Amino acid sequence: MNLKKISEPISSELETFEKQFSNVLKSKVALIDIITKYILKQKGKKIRPILVLLSAKLCGEINDRTYIAANLVELLHTATLIHDDVVDDAKTRRGIASINAVWKNKASVLIGDYLLSKGLLISLENNEYGFLQLTSEAVRRMSEGELLQIQKARNFDATEETYFKVISDKTASLIKTCCKLGALSTAIDKTDVEKLGVFGENLGISFQLRDDILDYTGRKKLLGKSTGNDLKEKKFTLPLIVSLRNAPKKRSNEIMKLIKSDRTKKFDEVFDFVMQYGGVEYSIQKVNDYSVIAKNSLKDFKDRSVKDSMMEFVDFVSGREY
């Protein structure tokens, strides 16, 4: 199942969103227009606006408020990706040169700020203060999650509990917000909004877990991503955390010493360690556990086609190879 098939119940609405998003990015400053046109060429998967639209349609009829929500989350997500590339000194994004590689860091940070401000203004101009509160909370959580991950990488003391705190905040918070905003734009029953929040939170955790597994097990050659990036940045993700816990103390200490070292070619040894001591296997089981919770949160909804698409979305996330 691919995203195009999953998006079929909202295909026309997704086209409307894409046209709106292109217009939202426009500015009277020539450099901003040049950079935002370049952003549109990067052709992301549009996972977050798709979730907004599906969640809205599951709860009612898509309307102007739904499109405001979809534009808001895509602006926020795009801004965070640009800022992340600056922080990580990434040279590519989705298979082409990143914004900072082409226009350098100063312009990249400023264009990210521009996109964030556009999202805030869209909410304020349409009196969507509830949307603004939800997205502000997501930004706070995303920042806290990233900073907690940096702290744990520096101290080399990440645990399974802190790992799930990190991914819940840095990834799941925005996906949860997408689903809640979509539902909020159409739902009559406010308990539906909370159910979609549960769906988004658990889908987001599953998404990040799968991403962290792929950093060990490999990816298709898409998006300019490769294996071992987390290890290079000394990020302790679940496969490694679990393997360090499962292995004999002497072997775990050897691997910790290797990770702390400046040796550049250490991924193969750590990969073998993670496979040997069950880190990947355990993480895959966790993906399945969170996927089940996400699916169960949809059981009371009636719209069969949209509900099926959201169920398939969970399978797409948990089984993706890139």
C-alpha positions in Angstrom: 0.0 0.0 0.0 1.4 3.4 -1.0 0.5 6.9 0.1 -1.3 7.7 -3.2 -3.7 4.7 -2.6 -4.1 5.6 1.1 -5.0 9.2 0.1 -7.7 8.3 -2.4 -10.7 9.3 -0.1 -9.2 12.8 0.1 -7.5 13.0 -3.4 -9.4 16.1 -4.6 -9.0 17.9 -1.2 -5.2 17.1 -1.2 -4.9 18.8 -4.6 -6.8 21.8 -3.2 -4.4 21.9 -0.3 -1.3 21.8 -2.5 -2.5 24.7 -4.5 -3.2 26.7 -1.4 0.1 25.8 0.2 1.9 27.1 -2.9 0.1 30.4 -2.6 0.7 30.6 1.1 4.4 30.5 0.5 4.5 33.5 -1.8 6.2 36.7 -0.7 7.0 40.2 -2.1 10.7 39.5 -1.4 12.3 37.9 -4.4 14.8 35.7 -2.5 12.0 34.2 -0.4 10.0 33.3 -3.5 13.1 31.7 -5.0 13.7 29.6 -1.9 10.1 28.6 -1.4 9.8 27.5 -5.0 12.9 25.3 -4.4 11.1 23.9 -1.3 8.1 23.0 -3.4 10.4 21.1 -5.8 11.5 18.8 -3.0 8.3 16.9 -3.2 7.8 15.6 0.4 5.4 12.8 1.2 2.8 15.3 2.7 2.2 12.9 5.5 1.0 15.6 7.9 -1.5 17.4 5.7 -2.8 14.0 4.6 -3.4 13.1 8.3 -5.2 16.4 8.9 -7.5 15.8 5.9 -8.2 12.2 6.7 -8.9 13.0 10.4 -11.2 15.8 9.3 -13.1 13.6 6.9 -13.4 10.8 9.4 -15.3 13.2 11.7 -17.3 15.3 9.2 -17.1 17.4 6.1 -13.7 19.0 5.1 -14.1 22.8 5.2 -12.0 26.0 5.2 -10.9 25.4 8.8 -9.5 22.0 7.7 -7.3 23.7 5.1 -6.1 26.3 7.6 -5.0 23.4 9.8 -3.3 21.6 7.0 -1.4 24.7 5.9 -0.4 25.5 9.5 1.1 22.0 10.2 2.9 21.8 6.8 4.4 25.3 7.4 5.6 24.3 10.9 6.9 20.9 9.7 8.8 22.5 6.7 10.3 25.1 9.0 11.6 22.5 11.5 13.1 20.4 8.7 15.0 23.5 7.4 16.3 24.3 10.9 17.2 20.7 11.5 19.3 20.6 8.4 21.2 23.7 9.7 21.8 22.1 13.1 22.9 18.8 11.5 24.9 20.5 8.7 22.9 18.3 6.3 23.9 18.6 2.6 20.8 17.0 1.1 17.1 16.8 1.7 14.8 14.4 -0.2 17.6 13.6 -2.6 18.5 17.1 -3.6 20.8 19.8 -2.1 19.4 21.2 1.2 18.5 24.8 1.6 21.5 25.5 3.8 23.8 23.8 1.2 22.5 26.2 -1.5 21.9 29.4 0.4 24.0 28.9 3.6 22.9 28.9 7.2 21.8 32.5 7.7 19.3 32.5 4.9 18.1 29.0 6.0 17.4 30.0 9.6 15.6 33.1 8.4 13.4 31.2 5.9 12.5 28.8 8.6 11.5 31.7 10.8 9.5 33.1 7.9 7.6 29.9 7.5 6.9 29.7 11.3 5.6 33.2 11.3 3.3 32.5 8.3 1.8 29.6 10.2 1.1 31.8 13.3 -0.4 34.5 11.1 -2.7 32.1 9.3 -4.1 31.0 12.7 -4.4 34.6 14.0 -6.0 36.1 10.9 -8.7 33.4 11.0 -9.2 33.6 14.8 -8.1 30.0 15.2 -6.7 30.4 18.7 -7.4 26.7 19.5 -5.3 25.7 16.5 -2.5 28.0 17.7 -2.6 26.6 21.2 -2.3 23.0 20.0 0.6 23.8 17.6 2.4 25.9 20.2 2.2 23.0 22.6 3.6 20.7 19.9 6.5 23.1 19.2 7.3 23.2 22.9 7.3 19.4 23.1 9.4 19.0 19.9 12.1 21.4 21.3 12.1 19.6 24.7 12.4 16.2 23.0 15.3 17.3 20.8 17.2 18.9 23.8 16.6 15.9 26.0 18.1 13.7 23.2 21.1 16.0 23.0 21.5 15.8 26.8 21.4 12.0 26.8 23.8 11.7 23.9 26.3 13.9 25.8 25.9 11.9 29.0 25.7 8.4 27.4 22.9 7.5 29.8 19.8 7.0 27.7 17.2 4.5 29.0 14.2 3.0 27.3 12.0 5.3 29.4 13.8 8.4 28.3 13.9 7.2 24.7 10.1 6.9 24.6 9.9 10.4 26.2 12.1 11.8 23.5 10.3 10.3 20.5 6.9 11.0 22.0 7.9 14.7 22.2 10.1 15.2 19.1 8.0 13.2 16.6 4.7 12.0 17.9 3.6 15.4 19.3 3.3 17.0 15.8 1.6 13.9 14.3 -0.8 13.9 17.2 -1.5 17.6 16.6 -2.2 17.0 12.9 -4.9 14.4 13.8 -6.4 16.6 16.5 -6.5 19.7 14.3 -8.2 17.8 11.5 -10.8 16.4 13.9 -11.3 19.7 15.6 -12.1 21.4 12.3 -15.1 19.1 11.6 -16.1 17.0 14.7 -19.4 17.6 16.5 -18.5 15.2 19.3 -15.3 16.4 21.1 -14.5 12.9 22.3 -13.7 12.2 18.6 -10.9 14.8 18.8 -9.3 13.0 21.8 -9.6 9.6 20.0 -7.8 11.0 17.0 -5.2 12.4 19.4 -4.6 8.9 20.7 -4.3 7.6 17.1 -1.8 10.3 16.2 0.4 9.9 19.3 0.7 6.2 18.8 1.2 6.4 15.0 3.9 9.0 15.6 5.8 6.7 18.1 5.5 3.9 15.6 6.8 6.2 12.9 9.9 7.2 14.8 10.6 3.7 16.0 10.5 2.5 12.4 12.9 5.3 11.4 15.3 4.3 14.2 15.2 0.7 13.1 15.9 1.6 9.5 19.0 3.5 10.7 20.4 0.1 11.5 18.8 -2.2 8.9 19.2 -0.1 5.8 17.0 2.0 3.5 16.2 2.3 -0.1 18.4 4.9 -1.7 15.9 7.7 -1.4 15.9 11.0 0.4 19.6 11.1 0.7 19.5 9.0 3.9 22.0 6.3 4.9 22.5 3.9 7.8 24.5 4.8 10.9 23.6 8.5 11.1 22.2 8.1 14.7 25.4 6.4 15.8 27.6 9.1 14.3 25.7 11.7 16.3 25.9 9.4 19.4 22.1 9.1 19.6 21.0 6.2 21.7 17.9 4.8 20.0 15.9 1.8 21.1 17.8 -1.0 19.2 21.0 0.1 20.8 19.6 0.8 24.3 17.9 -2.7 24.4 21.1 -4.5 23.1 23.2 -2.8 25.8 20.8 -4.0 28.4 20.6 -7.6 27.1 24.3 -8.1 26.5 26.8 -9.3 29.1 28.2 -6.3 31.0 31.7 -6.8 29.7 30.5 -6.7 26.1 28.2 -3.7 26.7 31.2 -1.9 28.2 33.3 -2.7 25.1 30.6 -1.3 22.8 30.1 1.8 24.9 33.9 2.4 24.7 33.7 2.0 21.0 30.8 4.5 20.6 32.6 7.1 22.7 35.7 6.7 20.6 36.6 8.8 17.5 36.8 5.7 15.3 35.0 6.5 12.1 34.4 2.9 11.0 32.5 1.5 13.9 29.0 1.0 12.5 29.5 -2.5 11.3 30.6 -3.7 14.8 27.7 -2.0 16.5 25.3 -3.3 13.9 26.4 -6.9 14.6 26.0 -6.2 18.3 22.5 -4.8 17.9 21.4 -7.8 15.8 23.0 -10.3 18.1 21.4 -9.0 21.3 17.9 -8.5 20.0 17.7 -4.8 19.8 16.1 -4.7 16.3 13.8 -7.6 17.1 12.5 -5.9 20.3 12.0 -2.6 18.5 10.0 -4.2 15.7 7.7 -5.7 18.3 7.3 -2.3 19.9 6.3 -0.9 16.4 3.6 -3.6 16.2 2.4 -2.8 19.8 2.0 0.9 19.1 0.4 0.2 15.7 -2.3 -1.9 17.4 -3.1 0.9 19.9 -3.4 3.4 17.0 -5.8 1.1 15.1 -7.9 0.3 18.2 -8.5 4.1 18.7 -10.5 4.2 15.5 -12.9 1.3 16.3 -15.9 3.6 17.0 -15.7 5.6 13.8 -18.2 4.7 11.0 -16.8 6.1 7.7 -15.5 2.8 6.2 -13.4 4.2 3.4 -11.6 6.8 5.4 -11.2 4.5 8.4 -9.7 1.8 6.1 -7.2 4.4 4.7 -6.1 5.4 8.2 -5.7 1.8 9.2 -3.6 1.3 6.0 -1.6 4.4 7.0 -0.6 2.6 10.2 0.6 -0.4 8.1 2.4 1.9 5.7 4.3 3.6 8.6 5.1 0.3 10.4 6.3 -1.4 7.3 8.1 1.3 5.4 11.6 0.8 4.0 12.7 4.5 3.8 
